[in-house]
């Protein structure tokens, strides 16, 4: 295959177009548990869930200290 200046220019145009498309496409974010921190700070439901969870953990802690099954 003979590489002419026109053929090279056409190939370069294709590469430049693909590169421009990739540069305009945001990269997917890595999964990271820290992204969800603070996600539910204004949620009454989450406050209730947290309160109930703390009560359950406290009851389990007390039962373990007393040597009783849950």
Secondary structure by P-SEA (a helix, b strand, c coil): ccccaaaaaaaaaaaaaaaaaaaacccccccccccccccccccaaaaaaaaaaaaaaaaaaaaaaacccc
